[in-house]
Amino acid sequence: MNNLRVNILVSCHKPADVVKDSVFTPIQVGCDVKGHEQIKDVLHDNTGDNISSLNEEYCELTAQYWAWKNLDLDYYGFCHYRRYFNFSDKQYAEDPYGNILETYITDASMKKYGINADKAEELVRQYDIVTTERKDLREIPGDFSTPAEQYKTAPFLHYQDYQLMLKIIDELYPQYSQYAHQFSDGHTSCFCNMYIMRKDLFFAYCAFMFGVLKEFCARTDMTRYSTEARRTPGHLSERLLNIYLLYLKDTNPKLRIKELQCVLFSNTEPHTLLHPAFPDRNVPVVFAADDTYSPMFAAALQSLMDHSSAANNYDVVLIGTNISKDNRAKLLGMTAQKKNVSLRFYDPGILIQNYDLKANAHITKETYYRFLIQAILPDYEKVLYLDSDLVINADVADLYHTDISDYMLAAARDPDFLGQINGQNPDTMEYVRSTFLMKDPYNYFQAGVILFNEKKMREAYSLEEWLKFAMHPYRYNDQDVLNFYCENKVYYLDMAWNFITDCNHERVPKVIVYSPDYIQKAYAEARKAPKIIHYAGFKKPWHNPAEDFAVYFWNAEKETPFYEEMLYRMCQNSCREDINARMSGISAAADHQTVRARTKMVNALFPHGTKRRSWLDRQYVKFTKR
């Protein structure tokens, strides 16, 4: 017992964050299934004696078959890349289906649940079998109380398959027959095909389970089954495990069996650091957005590519927590023909999970992601960060090559903020004097376009320190943090590199007009030929095509696969505004200037007599009649 050979195989079908040590060993399942790319540095289920090609029907059982035929151990264990045992001594709250819900696999979560080699080895020295906890089906959501009823009511599955399984056991494995019917008519079950077994017990189980499933597949035509129904052998195996456990408990009552909770991790995307996408001439550009903002980011990406140079390689990274598979595909399709443009995605959730980062008005949590760059891209000493609500009219490589070796960052002063503190908003000046104690608030910069000297950012503060600073309730979130902690270490850019638009056509006459004379002149000069147009503010071009410089956004968006979606969104927004105005008794033509400008833009985007205009008319009628 001092040198037990224990292995818990972690089944995975795609790259994922998984537990890996002397006991937990990742194994890729379905390696021989067409379209599956091989994962590096893990075991593969298509070596030796295997059934890898049957993975679409047998699911994670291809890993169990492989272990049965190719490994010589004292204990064989199995879990999934998202599901592990709770090896700790504590019981934790579960969801209605019996899972402990956790988000990320981290050092902290592994320690919390004891998911490590030492705990696993300690457990098998005490028990012959470890399984997930049996649950009373009458307490689980659903209109069933027995395993038979549960299978019968399961979507996509066929109850006759369950009945055939019982028939095969009755005919070919009569020693298990009474336990099969006892389980079927009972009220409890353990789930997930997770277990650890002593070698002799495991081999006997495999002989029984794979024997039943082989006969089932020989008698069943699944060629017209749905994708989920084709997984029937995998579904049946969960029931076969329960039957086998009942058999063992009755025939060998001295067996030591332990039931453990199941921990379900919701996000197991790989969180590896990003290294430069090209061997040389890299221009790293980082954006931040959520899935809803993907179409807006697409316009920024398109405009970047439209003004790129063959002399540079553009290493573009989008930081976002929930970018959908469909939107990722669309965005990657945009860069497919650009050999000098790379687009990668990074989910930052694991880095910020322990920090309470507050959103503020129209400013979202994504604004804090710029702090993460120093950790995510460790090989770069300089990185350009851009908000996603902007379009680019120049080669960003020109900005990237700015010498900021003596500064923490480069940014442009914020004419809106300076207008506020210079008389437009006394409350903001009071905030600066009493709370936000910059030495010279007239050097306050706008953070939507920043060239970071990441070497100096790392030297000044760790990522943990930056995120703790960000938890302070500043009025303008991370922008205030950067202004405060980087003061006197900022290289000030020409405002043309971050030209903030005249939001709602009110920012210039109502706010910027209060800013110092030299700021107003710099803003006016930048307006003549902006290199980056930043739609900073609560009103955006996709809300109203008459917004300041909106035509630049729509010209870029028109070249993306999101164009029609954005038109649809704008129509929905416009219809809601009209409906709200009518319900409030306000004439839709109250603001004649805005209406004329909006009409002019709509006519340009949807010319009369075109199919596009007919589509718009139908949408307008559809939504105004709701």
N, C-alpha and C positions, 0 to 999 in steps of 0.2 A: 504493500500500500504506500510505501514511501516514494516510489517513482511511478505514479499513475500516469498512463498515457491518455490524456483527455483532449478532445478537440470539439469545439462548437463551431460548426460551419455557418457563416452568415451569408444567406442567399441574396444575390443582387443581380438584376438584369441590365443595369445601367450604372455609370459612374455615380458614386454617392459617398458621403461621409459615413464611414462605418467604423465600428470598434475593431481594432486589430492589435493582438498581442500574442503571447505564447500559447494561448488557448483559443481565443476568438480568431477565426481564419475566414476572410471573405472568399466566396466562390461565386463565379459568374455562372448563371444558369441559362440554358438555351443557346449555347455558343454555336451550335450547328443549325440554328433556325435562320433562314434567309433574312438578311438585313441587319443582323445583330453584329455590331463591331466588337472586337475583342477588347476587354478592359485590361490594362497593364497591371502587373504586380499583384495579381490575385490568382487563385486556383481557377481552373476551367473544367466544366462538366463534360467536355467532349474528348477527354483522354482516357486511355485504357478501356475497360468494359463500361459502356455508358449507354444512356437513352436520351442524350442531349437533344436529338432531333424531335423528340416527343414533348418538348417543354410546353408547347401551346396547349396540350391536353393535360400533362402531368404537373405543370407549374413547378414549384420548388422541390417536388419529389425527384426531379432529375439529379439534384444535389444529394438527396438521401440514397438514391440508387448508386450513384458514383461512390459515395463513402462506403456503402455496403460491399461493393465489389473491389475497391482499390485501396482502402485504408485498413491498417491493423492497429486498433486502439483498445484501451480498456473501457472507455466510455465515449459514446457518440452523441453529440448534441447538435441541435438545429434551431436557428432563429432567422429573422429576416432583417434586411437592411433598415427597416423602419420599426421593427418590433423586437424587444429584448425582455428578458426576465428582470424582475425587481429582486435582486439578490440581497438587498439590504434587510435589516431587521425591522424596518418600519413599514406600516401599512399606509397607503396614500389614497386619497379620494379618487374615485373612478367616474367615468362617464356612464350613461345608461347601458352601454354595451360591455362594460367591464374592463375598460382600458384606462390606465393612467395616462393622461395627456401631457406630453412634453413637446417643446418646439425643436430644439437643436441638440445634437450630440456634441457635448463639450466636455472638457475635463471636469467641470463642476457637476454636470448632470450624470456623468459616469460615476463620479464619487458618490453622489446622492443615492443612486440606486445600486451601488456596488457592482457595476458591470466591469469586471476585470478578472484576470486569470486567478488571482489569489482567492477571491470569493467563490469562483466556480469550482476550483479544486477543493476548497474547504467543504463545499456542499456535497460533492460526489463521494467524499470520504464518509459521509453520514448516511447517504441515501443511494438506493439502487436505481430509482427512477425519479425524474423531476418533470413536472408538466405545468401548464397554466392552470389556474384555478377553475374548478367546475362551477358553472353558474346555473341558477334555477331559471329555466326558460320562461317560467310564468312571471318573472320579474324583469324580463327584457322586453323592450318595445316590440310590438308585433302581435298579430292575431294567431297565436299558437301557444301550446303548452308542452308539447312533446317534440323530440327530434324529428319524428315522422311528419308531424304537422308543420314544423319549421321548414323542412325541405319542400313540402307540398306547396307552401305559400311563397317560396322564394322566387323572385322574378327571374326569368330566363331559364331556370332549371326545369327538368321534366321528372315528375314524380315516379313515372314508370322505371326510370333509371335507379331510383332508390329501391324500389321493389325488386328490381332485377338483382341488385347487390345482395339483398337478403336471400333471394332464391339461390344465388350462386353459393353463398355461405352454407345454406341448408344442404345443398347437393354435394359440394366438394370439401367443405370444412365443417363437418357436423360438430366437432368439439367446441366450436365457437357459436353454434346456432342459438342456444338458449340465451346467450349473452347479447347476441345481435338483437333479438326480439325484446329482451329486457331493457336494453338501451333505447330501442326505438319507441317503446311505450312508456319510458320513464320521463323524468322532468329535468334532468341535468345533463350538462355537456361541457367539455373543455374545448377550446378553439385554437385556431391559428397554426396547427401542425408544428408546434414548438415543444421540444422535449429534450431530455438528456437520459440516455439509457446505458446500462451495463451491457457489455458486448454480447453475451449470450441471449439476453432479452431482446436486444436490437436485431440480431440476426433472425431470431424466431419471428419477430414482428414483420421484418421485411419479406420473409418467405410467405407469410400470410397475406400481407397487404398487397404486395406486387402480384401475387398469385391471383387474388380476387380481381384486381384491376386488369390484368392481362386477359382473363376470361371475359370480363365485362366488355372490354374493347373488341374482343373477337365476336361477341354476340350483338354488338350495337353499331349501327350505321350513323355516324355523327357528321357526315359530309354536308348536311344542310342545317346543322346546328348554328346558332348565333355564336359570336366570339366568346361570350361568357359561358354559354352552354357547352362549348367545346372543352372548357376547363373542368368538365364533370368529374374526370378521374381525380383531380385535385380536391374537389368538393367532397367526393365520396371518401377520400382518404382520412379527412378529419373525423368522419363517423367511424371509420375502421379503427382509428387509434383509440377512440372511446370504447369500442367493443373489446379490443385487445386488453385494455386496462381493466375492464370488468372481469374478463377471463382470468387475468393474473391475480387480482385481489381474491378471487374465489378459490382458485386452485393452488395459490401460493401465498397464504395470508401473512407469512412472515416477511414478505418483501417490504422494504422501507420505501415509501412513496411520499414525495414532497410536492405540494402545490404552491405555485408562486404567482404573484400578480404579473400582468403584462404591461410593459411601458410602450406606448405608441408615440413615435417621434414624427411630427408633421412636416418638418423641413429637413431633408437629408441631402440637399444639393451640395456638391463639392465646394469647399471654401478654401481653395488653394490661392496663394498669392499670384498676382499677374506679373509676368516678366515681359519685357519688350516684345512686341509682335513682329518686328523686323530686325535683322542683324545690324542695321545702321540707318542713319538719316531719319530717325524716329522723331515725330512731332506728337507727343502724347496729349490728347484732348479728352477731358472727362466731363460728362454730363450727368445729371441726376433727374429721374422722372419715375412716376408710377405708371401702371398700365394705362390708365385713363389719359395720361399725357403722351403716350406713344405717338399719336398722330402729330402732335405739336413738335415733339423731338424730331420726327421725320423731316419736317420742314427745315429745322436747323441743320440736320445732317445733310440734306440735299444741298442746301446753300453752301455748306462747308465744302462739299465735293465739287460744286460748280466753280468754286474759286480756289481749288487746290492746284498744286504745281507738281509736275512729274519729277521735279528735283527733290521732292520730299516724300517720306512715308508717313501716313497719318494713322496713328495708333489710337483709335477712338474707343472709349469705355463708357458704357451706360450703367450707372449704379441705380438699381431699383429692386424693390422687394417682391413685386408680383407681376412682372412682365410676362404676359401669356405666351404660350407656345406659338400661337397663330401670329401674334404681333412680332415676336422675335423673328419668325420666318419672313414676314414682310420686310422688316428692317434689314435683315441679312441679304435679302434679295436685292435691295437697293445698292448694296456695296459689291455684289457678286462680280460685276464687270470691271471694278476698279482694283487693279492689282496693287496699287499703292495705298489702299484704304482698308484697314482692318477694323471690324466692329466686334466688341466682346461685351458680355453682360456680367454684372457682378451683383449678387444678392447680399446686402450688408447686414441683414437681420441679426446674424450671430454676433456682430461687432457692437451693436447698439442695444441688445436685448436687456441689459441691466441698467439702462439710463432712461430717465424720464424726460424725453425731449418733446417739448410742447409745440404744437402748431399754433398759428396766430393769424386770424382773419383769412386772407387769401394766400398767406404764406404757409406752405405745407411742411411736413416733417422732412421731406426730401432735401430741404435747404441745409440740413445739418450734414449731409453726406460729404460735403467738400472737406470736412475735417478728416474723413477716413482715407483720403488719397495717400497720405504719408505711410499708411499701413498696407493698403491694397497694392500699391505700385512701388515696392521697396527699392527697385533698381534705378528709378529716376530721381535725379536731383532737382529737376524743374518740370512742372506740369501745368498745363493751361486748363483752368476750370471755366465752364460756360453753363449758364442756366439754359433751360430748354425752351423758354418763351422768347426766343430771339431768332434773327436771321443774319447771315454773314454776307458781307459785300466785298470782302478782301481776303487775301490768303492769310490764314491764321498763323502760318509759319513765320510771317513777318513779325507778328506780335510775340510769338514764342521765342524768337532769337534776340529779343531785348535783353541786354545785359543787366541782370539784377543780382549779381554775385554779392553785393554789399547790402542787400535788402531781404526782408522776409517774403515780400510779395510786391506785385505791381498791380495797381488798380486806378480807376478814374474817380475823381471827386463826384459827390452826389448832389446835383443842383437842387433836387427836391428837398432833401434834408436841410441843406444850407438855406434855402428859402424859408423853411419852417422856423429855424432858430434865429433867422435874421429879422423876424417880425411878423411873419404870416401866422405862426402858431406859438403863442407865448407858453403854452403848456409843454411844447417840445423843448424850448429853451430852459424852462424850469427843470425838466427831466435831465438835461445835460448838466445843469449847475448843481443839482442836489443828488442825483443818482448815478448818471452816466458821466463819470468824472474824467473825460478826456482833457488833456492839457490844452489842446487847441482843437475845438470841435469844428472849426472851419476847414480842417483837413479830412473831415469825414468822407470816406469813399463808399461807392456802391459796389456790392459784392457779387453781382451777377456775372461779371467778367473779371477773373483774377488769374494772374500768372504767379503761381506759387514757387518760391524757392524752398522746395521740400527738405533740402538738406538743413537749412536754417530753421524751418518749422519743427523738424524732428529734434534738433539741438535745443530749441527753446522749451518745448513741452512734449510730453508723451501723448499718445492718442487718448489714454485714460484721462489725462489732465485737461486736454481740450474738451472732451465730452462732459467732464464735470463743470468746466466753465460754462458750457452751453446750457446746463440745467438751471443756471441763474435766470430769473424772470426778467430778462432784458426786453425792452419794448420791440426792438427789431431783431430779436433772435440772434442767430449766429453772426449776422452782419455787425451787430454791436460788439460781440465778443472779439471778432477779428480787428475791428477798429481800436478797441481798447488795448488788447494785448500786443498788437503789432505797431502801435503808435511810434512815430519817429523812425520806423524801419520800413517805410513804404515808398516805393518808386511810383510817382504819379503819372499816369498815362494820359495821352491826348484823349479828350472826351469822345472823339469819334470812334474809339475802340469800345465804348460802352455808352452809346447814345440812347438815353431813355426817352421814349416817345411822350408826346403831349396827351397823356391818358385822359380819355373822355373829353378831349379838347378843352380841358380846364387846368391842366398842370402848369402851363406856361403863364396864362393871364392871372391865375389865382395863387400860385405858389412860387415858381421860379423867378417871377418878376420881383420878388422880395430879396433874392439872393444877391451877394455882392456883385458889383459891376463887372469885375473880371470874370466871374463865373458865368454871368449872363452872356458875355461876349464869347467865352469859350464854348458855351452851349450853342449859340447862334452859328458859330463857325463850324462846329461838328454837324449841325443840322444840314449844312450845304452838301456834305459828302460823307455820311456816316459809314464807317467800316463794319460796325456791328450794330444792328438796330435791336434794341432791347425793349420788349413790350412789358416793362415793369409797371405794375399797377393792377387794379381790380378789373379793368376793362381791357379785353383782348380783341385782336382782329377776328377771332372765331366767334366772338359774341356779337360783333357789329362790324361789317365790312367797311364802314365809314370811319373806323378808328384811324388815328394818325399813322401814316406809313403802312397801312394794312395791305396795300397792294403788293408790297415786297413779300409779305408772308404768303399771300395767296398765289403769287407767281411760283414760289418755291414749293408750296403744298401741292400745286397742280401737277408737279412732276413725281409725286409720291403715290404709292398704292392706297393711301388713306384719303385721297382727295374727295371722293364721293361721300365717304363717311363724315368728313368735316362739313361738307355742304348740308348733309342731313341734320347734323347736330345744330348748325346755325339756323336752319329752318325751324327746327323744334324750338330753339331759344326765342326766335323772332315771333313765332306763333304764340308762345306763352306770354311774351311781353304784350302783344296786341290784346290777348284775351284778358290779361290782368288790367290793362288800361281801360277796356270796355266795362269790365266789372266794377271798376272804381269810378266810372262815369267820366273818364278823362278822354278827350279826343285823341285818336292816334296821330292826328296831324298837328298836335299842339306845338311841337318843336319843328317848324317848317324847314329850318336849315339842316337838321339831322335827317329828316325824312327825305329831303332832296338828295343829300349826299348818299344815303343808304340806297335810294332808288337808282342813282347813277351807277353805284357799284354793282348792285344786283343785275342791272341791265347789261353790264359789261361781262359778268360771269355767266349770265343766263340770257343770251340774246333772244329777242322775239323771233318766233318762227322756227326755233330749233327744238329738237327732242328734249334737250336739257331743260328748256323753258317749260315745255309741256309737263315734264316730270315735276318741276317746282310748283306749277299751278295745282297739280293733283295733291301734292303734299300740303300745300296751303289750305286747300279745301278740306282735306282730311283732318287737319289739326284744329282749324277754326270751327269745325262742326262738332267737335267733341264736347 
